[in-house]
Amino acid sequence: MISFLAAFFIKDHNNTDDLEVRNKYGILSGIVGICLNIILFSSKLFAGIVSSSISIMGDAFNNLSDAASCIVTLVGFKLSGQEADEEHPFGHGRLEYVAGLIVALFIVIMGVELMQSSVEKIIHPKETLFNGVIAGILIFSIIIKLIMFHGNLEASKKIGSAALKNTAMDSISDVITTGIVLVSAFISHKTGIILDGYIGVIACIFIIKTGYEAAKDTISPLLGEPPSKELVKEIEDFVLDFDGILGVHDLVIHNYGPGRNFVSLHVEVPGDKDIVTVHDLVDDIENEIRTKYGCMVVIHMDPVVTGDEYSEELKRKVTHIVAELDPKLSFHDFRVIHAKGDCRRVAFDILVPYKYDLKDAEIIKYLDDHIKGAEPGIECDITIDKVNDKIDDRSGLVTK
């Protein structure tokens, strides 16, 4: 439904990579959600009062909370679309995640409140009324919520929005809740068994579960989560395709909201190349990444000495030592630094998973001792790069 309406109300609606278009999708979803949920609240409130059903009344106020959630989503998209300023130089994109989290909290709070009312109805049961008008209102609500679920889910996939996905999942939980309320009311009407309070408890479990899962989806990007394996590999391969780039590591992706990424990475370049030429190459790569992925990017270049027999031999020794420690570990940015006199220093970064049996200090001590044993008189400068072992990438990925 949202995608259908977008064709009429959003100019260039298919260009979902554009932040302005993306924000308009969120605003449109919020407006539609507010209108439909207020209609559903009014109709169910009427049905709940007429029938004296706590489960229908609870379902009505659940729709009212959905309307409030849509207001939060609407405000979140509106604020997240603001330009960067002095206080927020990377924009306000994360407000969308905050809006999604508030929606999730609304869902959980409403579920807990309805749970209390349902328990009271179990302790003090009261006969409820059921007729064709009440059944029609509930069936109408289920149909509307299914339409909202499909529309928001489709829109969330189009623009990659956790807030809209949470709204969609809330709609499907409402379908289940209203469906249970409808069936229980019918059974109670036919058998005389009062199920209102018990069904209310079941409905509340669905509501709370939906809110919990929605909260997880929004807290994760707020805390900082790794980007997709596909994005990491795509950026690495894109950079490595340029002539003169020997390697890529220390790829860092900061997420400041959907479509607002800041990328930094290190590229290894031949140490004997003209520095101005290499600098121009790095500038070109930055510009092409910025254009292709729509993100801010900074590249640091690491000169690598090639053709030096001593460096190559020492690198082979270090490779053997690292493999003896753990064949799954790897290192990058290897360089030999010649200081005054005969003083030499080897420096490199070693990739270590976040969850690893050995502590960082133990790894460094092991490598330091064995390298000095294999190459007496050399100093070691070893840096631990933490990586996500689930991504299984070689870049030394860090995300925030």
Secondary structure, 3 states (H helix, E strand, C coil): CHHHHHHHHCCCCCCCCCHHHHHHHHHHHHHHHHHHHHHHHHHHHHHHHHHCCHHHHHHHHHHHHHHHHHHHHHHHHHHHCCCCCCCCCCCCCCHHHHHHHHHHHHHHHHHHHHHHHHHHHHHCCCCCCCCHHHHHHHHHHHHHHHHHHHHHHHHHHHHCCHHHHHHHHHHHHHHHHHHHHHHHHHHHHHHCCCCHHHHHHHHHHHHHHHHHHHHHHHHHHHHCCCCCHHHHHHHHHHHHCCCCCCEEEEEEEEECCCCCEEEEEEEEEECCCCHHHHHHHHHHHHHHHHHHHCCEEEEEEEEECCCCHHHHHHHHHHHHHHHHHCCCCEEEEEEEEECCCCCEEEEEEEEEECCCCCCHHHHHHHHHHHHHHHCCCEEEEEEEEEECCCCCCCCCCEEC
